[in-house]
Amino acid sequence: MKRLISAMMAGLALGAVSPCAIAAETWLPVREISLEIRPGSPLDFSGMLPNRPIGVRAGSGADQRVIARQDGRLTFADSPGEPARLFCASLAWSPASGGFPDRAGADRYARQLALHGYNIARLTFLDASLMIGRARDFDFDPETLDRIHYLLAALKRNGIYWMIDGMTSWHGAYGGRDERWDPGGNLKLALHLDEAAFAHWKQIAEKILTRVNPYTGIAPIHDEALALVILVNENSLEFESVVHDRPGKAPYDAMFAAPFNAWLARRYPSSQALAKAWGGLGWGEKLENGTIRLPTDRYVPSPRLRDLQAFFTEVETASAAKMSEALRGFGYKGLISTYNNWPTVQAALSRRGLDVVTMNTYHDWASGYAPGSKLLQQSSLGDAANSMRMAAAARWLGKPFVISEYDHLFWNRYRYEGGLVFPAYAALQGWDALCRHAHGPIALSYGEPYPHKRAMLPYAIALDPVARAGETLTALLYRRGDVSTSRLTIPFAVRGEADLGPNMQAREPEKLTELALLGRIGLQAADRIGDQIAVTQPRDANRLDAIVEKLRASRMLPAENETKLAAGLFQSDTGEILLNRRDRQLRLTTPASEAVAFAAATLPASLKTLSVDGAQGDGLIAISSLDKPASLAKGSRFLLIFATDARNTGMIFRDREEKVIEDFGRLPVLIRKGHVDIRLARTARQWQLSPIGLDGSVKPPAVSGSGPVAFRLSNDLPSGPTTYFLLELKE
C-alpha cells in the first residue's frame, strides 16, 4: 500500500520535451461531430437490453425497488429470481464539464443512456453543484436544483435507477467557498467526531433527498428509483488524512487526540500497561492525563499505529450506523453504503456491517490536469489486473458488491485493456454494479463549449473512443451476461480486530489476490468458513501454489484448467477467461462474445470462433453476436470492436515515455492507425464487413467475400476512423 500511496502522491522525474515518443505511429483524426446513437442502429442496445419501467404500476402493489437477496446479490423486488446486473452511468458534472442539462438536454441525454445500455446512474457532487457561487449555507441554486430534479425524472422515465452520494464535496453546503471540487477543510473527518459537522451532513442529506421532486411527485428518498445511498464519498479516516497530507504537517489531525486518548483509557488500565503493550511511551506521555500522542509517521509500522487502526474502525463503524439511522429516520427504506475506497485491512473491518460494500479503484492513477501531471504508463495485464484484484479483496461475501468508480485512465496507452479486464472479471466475480468514473459517460457531440470538453482528459471518458469502445463491450459482457459467474468461491478468513497489525497501510497480499483471476474471492468471518478451501489467518502462512493445488485436487478447478503460476498464466474456473501476464494478453471465449487484448508481438491468437493472425500495433479486438439468442456459432449479425489508442491533436509530453503531460492539446480526437488480420471459424455464402460510425450509422461495406470468413480489419477508412464494425453473414 505504501507503493500505491507513493504512486498517487509523489512525483516523477521530468525528462526532455517530446511531442511524440513513437514517430512511426500514424494518428487519424475523428471526423464525426454528433455522438448521439441512432435508434435502431447496431449500437442501439435498448431492444437487446431493455430497461424495466420504474414506478408506472402505481396501485398494483408491485415493489420495483432494488433489494438485496438472502444470498447477497442485488435483485428487483418484484422479480427476485434473477440477480440484477447494474451497468452504471457516472454523472459527476461540474461547470467545467457543462453542468446539469436543461430539460430538453436531459431528455436527450437520458434517452441516450438507455440506448447505450445503462440501467443505473450514479449522481455525485450534487452538493457542490447546488452551492456554486452561493454565499450562505444551504442556499441551493434554484435553477440547478430544478435541473437535478428534472434529470432524475428523465432517468426514471427511461428505466434508469439512481445511486446518490449523501455528501461528496469537502466543503459540504457551507456558503462562501470558491472551489468546491478540491479538497479543503476537514468536514469529512469532523463529521465522525463533531456533532456540528454531523448535523451539517444530516441537513445536506435531508435537503437533497427529502424535498419533493415536482417532476415525479415524490421525494427521492421515497422513490423506488433510488437504489443506493452512499453516505459520504471516500470518507475513510486514514484516506482523508492522506488526502490532506502536506509537507511539514502532522499526518493526523489534532481533533483525533482527545477521543483517541479516551479510547485508550477504556482499553488499558494504566500508563504502565500501555507502555508494556507499545514497548514504551514518549517523554511526557501519560494515559491518565490524556497526553498520549498520535503517530508521527503513518508509514513506519508500530503498536501505536495498530491501536489507531482499531480506534478508526470503531469510530467509522459507529459513524456509519449513526448516519444510516438518520436516513432511516427520514423514511428511507433502501440500501446504504459508505467508505467506498481504500482497500486496507482496517477499512475492510469498517465495511463489514454495511448493507452494500462499494469500492473505487483505478489503474494508473493520473495526478491531475495541470502541466506536469503524471502517470506511470503501465499495462494492467502486466500487473495481472491488480486494480481489479484490490477491489475484489475488499468484498464481503454474502453482501452486494458495487464498483462505484473505476477507470483505466487516459492518457495511458494500454487503456484498451480496461474495456475487457473489468467487465470480464466483474461478471466472473458476480459483482452487482459496475461504474466507470466520468464527468458523464457519454457526450451528445464533440465541440461542446466547456473547458473539460475541449479535449480528452483523465477522469472523463465521453470523448475518448477507446474508453467508449470499452463501455460498449461492457454492456454486452457484463450487463447482457455474456461472461459467466464463477462456480468457485475462495473466502479470505477474517477474525476481526485480531487481524490488525502495526502497518496502517496493510492490505490483502497481492500474491494471494491472484486467486481472483480463477474464481470469486471475498472476505468472510473465520468462524463461518468451516472446511472450505480458504485463505486463512495469518496471511503469511498461505502459499498461492498450495491453494491452487488444493483446488485442483478437489476438482473445484477442472483438470483441463490452464493456470500455470510460474508462467504467469491464469485461467478462470469457467474456462472463459485466460490472462497471460508475461505476454500482456487477455483472451475471452464465451458462446456470445470473444475478445483478445494483445501486444502485437504475442500474436497469433486462436480462440474458439475468432482467430487473430497478426496486427499493426497493440490493441483490443472483440466480436459479439447481435442476434437473439446471441450466438457466435449460429448468428448472422455481429458487432466487432477494434480499439487501439487515442489522443488529442497537439498533445505534448515532457518525456519520451509519455508519462508527464505538458499540454493536453485540443480536438479533433486522433485514433492510432491500426489493423488486425482476422479469421472466423465460419463460412458463408456471402459476408460483408461495414464500418459503424461513432453515432451508430452503418457505412458502405469495406470488405466482403464468400466462403471462409477472413479479412484484414483496418480503422483507416474513407469515412474516417472508428472503433465499431458490423459483420453480416448470409448462409
Disulfide bonds with the S-S distance in Angstrom:
Cys88-Cys435 2.46
